[in-house]
Amino acid sequence: LCARRQRQMCIRDREKLKLPKNIRQIGLPEEKKKIYVEDYVVTYMNQLASEYPNRQSAAVLLGFHTKQEDVRLTFIHGAIGIPSAKVEEDQVSFCTDLWEDIYGTMRKYFHDCEIVGWFLTRPGKSLGVNEKITKIHVDQFPGREKTLFLMDPLDREDAFFLYEGGRLVRQQGYYIYYERNEDLSLIHISEPTR
C-alpha cells in the first residue's frame, strides 16, 4: 500500500523517478510498458487465491501510473480484497455499495493511491480473457493504463493484461519489487479473522 517512501513516489511532479533496485523479473517485460508489483501485494493476492482455491476471488489494485522518457510505468503497491463481491463464472458484481466500501478503505489506508486495476482468480481455467472479463474491465476500470492481474491458483500461474486496441492484451512479464510496506501490514491486522 503506500508506505512513506512510496507516497513520495506518488508525487507526479518529480522529474526523475527512482526505479526499485531490489527486483525480480517474471517473464520478459516489454521495453515500453513496465509493471512493478510490490512483493507484499503478490503475497496478499496468493493468500486471497488460496483461501478459496476452487472459487473465484477478486480485488482492486492500487498504486500509480507514470511515464519516464518513452516508457509507461505502473507501480502496484496496494490491494483491497473484495470478499463481499459476488464473483461467479467470471462475473463480478461491482455495485454502488461495493465501490463505496472500496473508496472508504482507500480513504482509511491508501489515501495517496489511485486505482490502477483489478485482480481476478480463475481456478482451473486458462489465463485467457473472455467477453465477460473484458466488459468488466472496460465498464469498471476504464483507461489505457488500467491493469488486470489474472491468477489460476490451482495451476499456480498468473499474468497481467493491459487494454490496447479494443482488447485486453497479455503482457509477457512484470517485475516484483521488495520494500517494507507498513500500510499493508496494518490492513491485515485490522481485518477481522474468518
C-alpha positions in Angstrom: 0.0 0.0 0.0 1.5 3.3 0.3 4.4 3.4 2.7 6.1 6.8 3.2 8.8 6.2 0.5 6.1 5.1 -1.9 3.9 8.1 -1.1 6.8 10.2 -2.2 6.9 8.2 -5.4 3.2 9.1 -6.0 4.1 12.7 -6.4 3.6 13.4 -10.1 5.8 16.4 -10.5 9.1 14.6 -9.9 11.4 14.9 -12.9 13.1 11.5 -12.5 11.6 8.6 -10.6 14.0 6.2 -9.0 13.1 2.7 -10.0 13.3 0.0 -7.3 16.7 -1.7 -7.1 15.7 -5.0 -5.4 13.6 -6.6 -8.1 12.8 -10.0 -9.6 11.8 -10.2 -13.2 8.9 -12.5 -14.1 8.8 -13.4 -17.8 10.0 -10.9 -20.4 8.6 -7.4 -19.6 8.1 -5.1 -22.6 10.5 -2.2 -23.1 7.9 0.5 -23.4 5.4 -0.8 -20.8 6.6 -2.0 -17.4 4.6 -3.2 -14.4 6.2 -3.2 -10.9 4.3 -5.1 -8.2 5.4 -5.0 -4.6 6.1 -8.4 -3.2 3.7 -8.0 -0.4 0.9 -7.4 -2.9 1.8 -10.6 -4.7 1.8 -12.4 -1.3 -1.7 -10.9 -0.5 -3.0 -12.0 -3.9 -1.8 -15.5 -3.3 -3.5 -15.5 0.1 -6.8 -14.4 -1.4 -6.5 -17.1 -4.1 -5.6 -19.9 -1.7 -8.3 -19.0 0.8 -10.9 -20.4 -1.6 -8.9 -22.3 -4.2 -11.9 -23.7 -6.0 -13.9 -20.5 -6.4 -13.2 -17.1 -7.9 -11.9 -14.1 -5.9 -11.4 -10.5 -6.8 -9.5 -7.4 -5.5 -8.8 -3.9 -6.6 -5.2 -2.9 -7.2 -3.8 0.4 -6.0 -0.7 2.4 -6.8 0.1 4.9 -9.6 0.9 5.3 -13.2 3.7 7.5 -14.6 5.8 7.9 -17.7 9.5 8.1 -17.8 11.0 9.1 -21.1 9.0 6.8 -23.5 8.3 4.1 -21.0 4.8 3.7 -19.4 5.3 2.6 -15.8 2.7 1.1 -13.4 3.5 0.7 -9.8 1.2 -1.6 -7.7 1.8 -1.3 -4.0 -1.6 -2.0 -2.6 -4.7 -4.1 -2.9 -8.1 -4.3 -1.4 -9.7 -7.7 -1.4 -13.5 -7.6 -2.1 -14.9 -10.8 -0.5 -18.3 -9.2 -0.3 -18.5 -9.1 -4.1 -20.4 -11.8 -5.8 -17.8 -13.5 -8.1 -19.1 -16.4 -10.3 -18.3 -17.6 -13.8 -16.0 -14.6 -14.5 -18.8 -12.2 -13.4 -18.0 -9.7 -10.7 -20.9 -7.6 -9.3 -19.4 -4.1 -8.8 -22.4 -2.4 -7.3 -22.5 1.1 -5.7 -22.2 -0.2 -2.2 -19.1 -2.2 -3.1 -17.5 0.9 -4.6 -18.4 2.9 -1.5 -16.6 0.2 0.7 -13.6 0.2 -1.6 -13.3 4.0 -1.5 -13.8 4.0 2.3 -10.9 1.6 2.7 -8.8 3.7 0.3 -9.5 6.8 2.4 -8.6 5.0 5.6 -5.4 3.1 4.5 -4.5 4.2 1.0 -5.3 7.9 0.7 -2.3 8.7 -1.5 -3.0 5.9 -4.0 -5.2 5.6 -7.0 -7.0 2.5 -8.5 -4.6 1.1 -11.1 -6.6 -2.1 -12.0 -8.0 -5.3 -10.6 -7.3 -8.9 -9.7 -9.3 -12.0 -10.6 -8.7 -15.7 -9.9 -9.7 -18.3 -12.4 -9.2 -21.7 -10.6 -8.5 -24.4 -13.1 -9.2 -22.2 -16.1 -6.8 -20.7 -18.7 -5.3 -17.3 -18.1 -7.1 -16.1 -21.3 -9.8 -13.4 -21.1 -13.3 -13.7 -22.4 -16.1 -11.2 -23.2 -17.3 -11.1 -19.6 -13.9 -10.2 -18.2 -13.3 -7.6 -21.0 -16.7 -6.0 -20.3 -16.0 -5.7 -16.6 -12.6 -4.2 -17.3 -14.0 -1.6 -19.8 -17.0 -0.7 -17.6 -15.4 -0.7 -14.2 -11.7 0.1 -14.9 -11.7 2.3 -18.0 -8.5 3.7 -19.4 -5.4 2.5 -21.2 -3.3 2.3 -18.1 -5.5 0.1 -16.0 -4.2 -3.5 -15.4 -5.9 -6.8 -15.0 -4.0 -9.4 -12.9 -5.3 -12.9 -13.5 -4.3 -15.9 -11.4 -5.0 -19.6 -11.6 -4.3 -20.8 -8.0 -4.6 -24.5 -9.0 -2.0 -24.4 -11.8 0.0 -21.6 -9.9 0.1 -19.3 -13.0 -0.5 -15.6 -13.3 -0.4 -12.9 -15.9 -1.0 -9.2 -16.3 -3.2 -7.7 -19.1 -3.5 -4.1 -20.4 -6.3 -2.8 -22.6 -4.9 -2.0 -26.0 -6.6 -1.6 -29.4 -10.1 -2.6 -28.1 -9.0 -5.7 -26.2 -7.1 -7.0 -23.2 -3.6 -7.9 -24.2 -1.5 -10.3 -22.1 1.8 -8.8 -21.0 4.8 -11.0 -21.4 6.2 -10.2 -18.0 6.4 -7.9 -15.0 8.7 -7.1 -12.0 8.2 -7.9 -8.4 10.0 -5.4 -6.1 10.9 -5.8 -2.5 10.4 -3.0 0.1 8.9 -3.0 3.6 5.3 -2.0 3.4 3.9 -0.9 6.8 0.4 0.0 5.5 -0.3 -3.4 4.1 0.7 -4.9 7.4 -1.8 -2.5 9.1 -4.7 -3.5 6.9 -4.1 -7.2 7.6 -4.0 -6.5 11.3 -7.3 -4.6 11.1 -9.1 -7.1 9.0 -11.4 -9.4 11.0 -10.3 -13.0 11.1 -12.6 -15.5 9.4 
